Amino acid sequence: MAGTAVSIIIASKDGEDTLGPVFAILEPIAAAHDDVEFVLADNASTDSTSEMFNAFAQGRNVSIVHEARPGKSFALNTAIEQARGDLLVFIDDDILPADGWLDAYRKAARDNPDTGAFLGQIRPEFLAHAPDWLIHLTNIGKCCGCTPLSLEEGPCPPRFAKGGNWAIRRSALDDLRFDEDRTNLKAGAKPTGGQDTEMAHRLHRKGAGVRFIPNALVRHQIQPHEMTREFIFRRYQRLGRGAAAQGNRGRLRNMLLPIEIPVLAAISAFGWLFGARRIGAVNMTRLAACLGRAEHMLKRGAR
């Protein structure tokens, strides 16, 4: 067998509803490449995720790790210690790679030896009817973990890193690991998240370089309950808390939050009430993110 060139890493907590189609697409990839391994991290699942991992592993180059501490960063870091590939490719347990996805990452790594991180394109796979405002949010990269359609191939800011589909060169990663504290997405009343973007920022600061690869395309399964305004609002509150935990917004902008919040609330309400739903939706996400930032700051100040 050839040496391991690529490690495809999937961390999952209770992913039984989406893993079936994911593994169906990954099966031919596993059969076609003998230098590709899969590292599956079971993050304290309570459903049939472990059994699905075991079934996919039969007869394939698959390692399964179990991380009992709930938290995506814990699971990813445990998987990294097991992985042997020169290129670590990360996808979530609800991601459907398109034809040529892995080849695009291989080519990008080969053609850009000085780049440390590669961001793939993410488009939605709606599992119910999607309203126009939701499609608009995904097209501009404001919802459902999607990348903006306007983003072109080439170097890009690390803020565009989406944990559902990206790759890191092992030599660039070195001893860096995903943040297990401030941005670790885990169960709880007030989760944060953002560990993937936080890692991309650290890679960028150390000069590793971040590049967008649109041909490394996947589709993100969007469940019906994830398509509601309430769900998206809560998700953006979480993203706001995660961004505040990273400290990537200047003090002056934080001081403007008492002004931003009522203004965004008014614009969003106007949009929803008067039929300008795209405007309402975009400003709803901004409002929720600002509320999440404020919430994190107030909690930190109370300590």
N, C-alpha and C positions, 0 to 999 in steps of 0.2 A: 504493500500500500504506500502511496506517496505521502510525504510529510504533510502536516496540516497547514494549509495556507490561510484558511478562513474559518473562524468560529462564529456561528450564528447563535446568538444568545436570546432566549425568551424567558422573561420572568412572569410568573402568573400567580395571582391569588383568586381562586374560585372562578376559573376561566372556562368552565365546561360549556357555557352557552355559545362561545365563539371559537374555541380551539379546533373543532372538527373541520370546518372549511380551511382553516390555516394549515393544518397538517396535510389535508388533501392536496394543497398546492405545493407544500414543501417536499412531498414524497418524490416527485420526479427530480427535484433538485438534489436530493440525497442520493438518488440512483445514478445521476449523471456525473457527479463530481466525487472522486475518491480522496480529494484533498480538502474536503469540507467536513467539519464536525458540527454537531448541534449540542449546545449546553442549555438544558432546561432547568430552570430554578423554580421549585415549588415553594411559594411564600406563604406557608401556614394555611394552605387551602383546606376547606371543610367540605368541599363537594367532590366530584369525581375527577378533578384535575390530575391527581397522582396516577390514577388508573389510565387516563388518556396519555399521559407522558410515557408510562410503561409500555403501552400498546404501540406507540410510535417508535419507541426505541428498539423494538424487536428486529434484529438483523441489520441494524443501521449503526453508523458511527455517532452514537448519542451518549452523552453523559447527563445524568440526572442528579441534581443537588437539592437538598432540602434545607430551607432557611426558616427556622421556627419563629424568628423575630419579625412580626408584621412590619413591612416597610420596603418600598421598592429599592431603595439604595442598599439595604442589607442584602436583598436577593441578588442584585446586580453585582455587588462586590464579591459575594460568595461565588457567583458564576465566573467572574473574571479570574479568580484564583485557580479555577479548574480548567479554563480555556487554554488552548495551546496554539491558536492561530496567530499569524502575523497581522491579520486584519480582523478586528472584532466588529461584527455586524449585529446591531441591536434592533429587534422589532418587538412590538407588544403582542399580547395573546389574542388580539382582534384584528390583526393586520393581514391583508391578502396581497402578497407580492405579485406584480405583473410579469409577463414574459420579459426576459432580459434584465430583470432587476439585479440579480447577483452579478451578471456579466458587466453591468454598468459600473458597479462598485469596483470590481476587479480592474477594469480599464482605467477608471479614475485614479485608483491607487498606483497603477503602473505608470500612468502618464504624468502624475503630479507627485513625485517622490518627496518633495519638501512640504507637502500638505499633511496635517495630522488628523483632521476630521472631515468627514464627507456627509453632507445632509441630503437625504433623498426626498423626492416629491411625495406628498400624501394627498390623495383625493378621497372624497367621501363615498361610502357604499351604504346609502340609506336603505334601511330595512322597513321603511314605511314611507308614505307620501311626504315629500319635503316641501314646505312653503317657500315662496320666492325669497323672503327675507333671510331664511336659513341658508339657502343656496348661495345668496350673496355673501353672507358671513364666511362661508367656507372658501369662496372664490378669492376673498381678500385676506385669507389666512387668520380670521378672527374667531374661528369656531371649529369644534370637532377635531382638534389637533391637526388641521390641514395647513399646508404651506400656501402662500399667495401665488395665484396664477401668473402674476406679473414678475415673479422672481426668475431671473435668467441664470443660465449656467455660468459659474465662475466664483471667485472669492466673494464671500458674503459675511455680514455681521453675525456673531455667535448668537444673537437674540433669536435668530430664526431656527435654532436647533429644536427639533421635536423628537421626543423620546421614542415615538412609535416607529421611527425609520431613520437610522443613521449608523455611521461606522467610524471607528477610531483605529488608527494605526497603533499597533502594540508598542512600537518604539517611541511614539509620541506620548502615549499614556504613561509609560514608565511606572513610577510608583504612585501616580495619582489614583484616587478612588472616588466614587460618588459620595457626596456629602451625606453623612448619616445623622445629621443633627437638624440644622435649620430648614433645609428644603426636602427632607426625606418624606416622600408621599407614603403615609401610613394611615391606618384607621384611627378615628378619633372624632371628637365633636368639632374641632377646628383644624382640619388637615391643611397643609401648605402645599408642598410639591415644588417642582421646578428644578429638581436635581440634574436633569439633563442639560438645561440651559446653563445652569451654574457651572457644570463641568465644561461645557463649550467655552464659556468665558475664561475659565482657568487655562484651558488649552491655548486659547488665543493669546492670553497674556504671556505665556511662556514661548510664544513665537511659532506654535505648531501650524497655524493656518487653518482656516475653515472654508470649505468649498461646497457650493450647491450643485448637485448632480440630478437634473430633472429626469433623466432616463432611468434612474434608480427609483422607479415608480411603484407605489403600493396603493391599495384602497383600504380605508379604515371603516370597519363595520360599525354603523351607527344604529343602536337599538332605538325603538320607538320612544322609550322613556327618556332618552338622551336628546330628544328633538324638541323638548318643551322649553318655553321661555324660563320657567322656574329652574329647570336643571342647568341651563346655560348661565343663568344669573348666579347660581351657587358656585358653578365651576369657575366663573370669573372672579368671584370673591376669593376663592382659594388661590387662583393665580395671582391676585393682588397681594394676598398674604405672603405667597412665595416670593414675589418680586421684592416686597418690603424686607423679607428675611435676608435676601441677597444684598440689600443695601445699594441697589443700582439706580437709585433716584436721588438727586441732589436735595439738600436741605431746603433750598428755596422752593422747589416744586412741592415738597411735602407741606410747607407752610401755606401753600395755595389750596390745599385740599378743602378747607371750609368754604372756599368760593367755588371750586370745581364741582363739588358734590351737588349742591342745589341747582347749579346751571345745567349740568348733565341730566339731572332728574327731570328738569323742566323740558329740555329738548327731547329727551326720550319719550316722555308722556305726550308731548305734542305730536311726535311722529306716530305713535300708536293710535292716538285718538282721531287724527285727521288723515289717516290712510297712507302716510309716508312711512311705511313699515321698515324699509331699509334704514332710514335715518333713525327711527326708533330703536331698531335692533343694534346698530353700531354704537349708539350712545348708551344703550342699556349695558353693553359689555364694558364700556369705559366707566360708567357709574359703578358697576359691581366691582371692578378692579380697584377703583378709588376707595370704595367702602372697605374692601379687604385690606388695603394699605393702612387706612385709618385704624381699623380694628387691630391690626398687628402693632401699630405704634402705640395705641392706648394700652394694650396688654403689656407691651414692653415697658412703658412708662410707669405702670402700676406695680412693677416688681421692685 
